[in-house]
Amino acid sequence: MTKSSKIPRRILLGPGPSDVHDRVLRAMSRPVIGHLDPEFLQIMDQTQGMLREAFATTNPVTFPISGTGSAGMEAAIVNMVEPGDRVVVGVAGFFAQRLAEQAERNGAEVVRVEADWGTSIDPERIAAAIQEGDTKIVALVHVETSTGVLQQLYDVVQAAHAAGAMVIVDAVASLGGHPVDVDARGIDVCYSGSQKCLSAPPGLAPITFSEAAVARVKQRRTPVRSWYLDVSLLTKYWGGDRTYHHTAPISSVYALHEALRIVNAEGADERAARHRRHHQALVTGLEAMGLKMVVEDPQRRAWTLNAVRVPDGVDDAEVRSFLLRRHGIEIAGGLGPLAGKIWRIGLMGESATRNNVLLLLGALELAMKLQGHQHTPGAGVGAAVEAYAG
Ligand SMILES: *Cc1c(COP(=O)(O)O)cnc(C)c1O
């Protein structure tokens, strides 16, 4: 018989998954019941209600896709895009590239509005690209997890709607951390992931479709190319006459349900303020150690994902491995062109705490000191202490 292996507790300060509350882990161990059991239907209804609150929307079509954030992305694209559609995608990072690739796989004529990784995309450039043709869909990443950029959305949504186009927003790394405000911003389709700022385990992708987006899906000339992700079929189970489509991942839904109770009990404003406070303390500490943030404009920095440059003479992988082995802390390296050049420090959901910020700064100082990096020990922690005390 295979021996069971003991999994250590970690402090998850990467780009997800984030720390999961014990209440959520306990919820997952509740009895598995049928996906049409009246008790489970009640959990589904409540989960949908709490997702509407988290997205700040009244959209009836709001539910979790069975799959990770990437499945949410694919669901948004495959339902909204038809072959030949002109799709404008703002691309300044790894996840936006995936959005563009998925639109291409669905036969779209994709127009990429690109910006350097680590910068946001000027809404006026996106607006100009929208107006240059018969644009059907605009797709944007709210928090680009590969760079730590927070993208402006509002002006882009206005420009898209003025041109008769609809907007898809990737809120995988923002929902539950930054305000997403689907209805106030007029976002047509928005998706997220359970394991980032909502702090549930990976495996579900919350998604919401506006009534206009649902109408667009209904008017498609061609069937949705994915049967599994077809929103018209899925909503017959999530809200319609409960027609079986696929077996809901019961335990994962329990977990998301419990995680959303925690998210909504904290309140949107409180939760955003908490993410902002810990982000600012962390950045103050990192800068006091002489480190440079990837995103230069403080206004465009995500609170949930902090990208910082690896200083000269310091080995990226050595530091990450030291943090994991000696302190049980996970942070991440860079993706694509930023591999080996940056660290990505997530402060998402349950992971966004003062304890974690102070511990990480101290542990990072030690890791860098051992590599001969010159800084005054305590500089980072001291600056964060000042930020919290001030
Ligand atoms: C993590 C992430 C995804 C992909 O989510 P998975 O759960 O890894 O499939 C997509 N977009 C953004 C912005 C992300 O941070």
Ligand as a Chemical Component Dictionary entry (heavy atoms), coordinates in Angstrom:
data_LIG
# 
_chem_comp.id                   LIG 
_chem_comp.type                 NON-POLYMER 
_chem_comp.pdbx_formal_charge   0 
_chem_comp.three_letter_code    LIG 
# 
loop_
_chem_comp_atom.comp_id 
_chem_comp_atom.atom_id 
_chem_comp_atom.alt_atom_id 
_chem_comp_atom.type_symbol 
_chem_comp_atom.charge 
_chem_comp_atom.model_Cartn_x 
_chem_comp_atom.model_Cartn_y 
_chem_comp_atom.model_Cartn_z 
_chem_comp_atom.pdbx_ordinal 
LIG C1 C1 C 0 -4.323 32.591 -12.544 1  
LIG C2 C2 C 0 -4.876 33.384 -13.660 2  
LIG C3 C3 C 0 -5.537 32.788 -14.751 3  
LIG C4 C4 C 0 -5.636 31.307 -14.920 4  
LIG O1 O1 O 0 -6.251 30.681 -13.854 5  
LIG P1 P1 P 0 -5.976 29.117 -13.560 6  
LIG O2 O2 O 0 -6.810 28.907 -12.346 7  
LIG O3 O3 O 0 -4.518 28.951 -13.331 8  
LIG O4 O4 O 0 -6.451 28.344 -14.728 9  
LIG C5 C5 C 0 -6.067 33.616 -15.713 10 
LIG N1 N1 N 0 -5.944 34.968 -15.635 11 
LIG C6 C6 C 0 -5.298 35.563 -14.626 12 
LIG C7 C7 C 0 -5.200 37.037 -14.598 13 
LIG C8 C8 C 0 -4.745 34.798 -13.607 14 
LIG O5 O5 O 0 -4.101 35.383 -12.595 15 
# 
loop_
_chem_comp_bond.comp_id 
_chem_comp_bond.atom_id_1 
_chem_comp_bond.atom_id_2 
_chem_comp_bond.value_order 
_chem_comp_bond.pdbx_ordinal 
LIG C1 C2 SING 1  
LIG C2 C3 SING 2  
LIG C2 C8 DOUB 3  
LIG C3 C4 SING 4  
LIG C3 C5 DOUB 5  
LIG C4 O1 SING 6  
LIG O1 P1 SING 7  
LIG P1 O2 DOUB 8  
LIG P1 O3 SING 9  
LIG P1 O4 SING 10 
LIG C5 N1 SING 11 
LIG N1 C6 DOUB 12 
LIG C6 C7 SING 13 
LIG C6 C8 SING 14 
LIG C8 O5 SING 15 
# 
